[in-house]
């Protein structure tokens, strides 16, 4: 049961992170959306480097939750650790493509770095066993920040 719960949590985190990278990949910057670089790779098409003006916390959460909601739907019911890890990695890239509020950038970077470390462990081991708690902590941190879809 714990393994299934961990897998589902990982799936939800992955879905939330992937959703963050969905959308426009133009090099233009606006105050209401993040900018990504064209020609990027990954599940979301995001480059992993935020290039736009910092978003407000509300905008950052709204765009991230949109990404996460879409990704949560895509990964629903998936139990393959490698597929889940790839999904989470795409979400991480998507969130990194958004420009968080300046005052929160270090916090968001740390959360995403922790999530990436867990993903790397899943990909290396093919299992949630060693990284389930780390995924759960990253998900909780996203929820504590204010996300509703990311990390659930």
Buried (B, 14 or more C-beta within 10 A) or exposed (E): EEEEEBBBBBBBBBBBBBBBBBBEBEEEEEEEBBBBBEEBEBBBBBBBEBEBBBBEBEBBBBBBBBBBBBBBEBBEEBEEBEEBBBBBBBBBBBBBBBBBBEEBEEBBBEBBEBBBBBBEBBBEBEBBBEBBEBBBBBBBBBBEBBBBBBBB
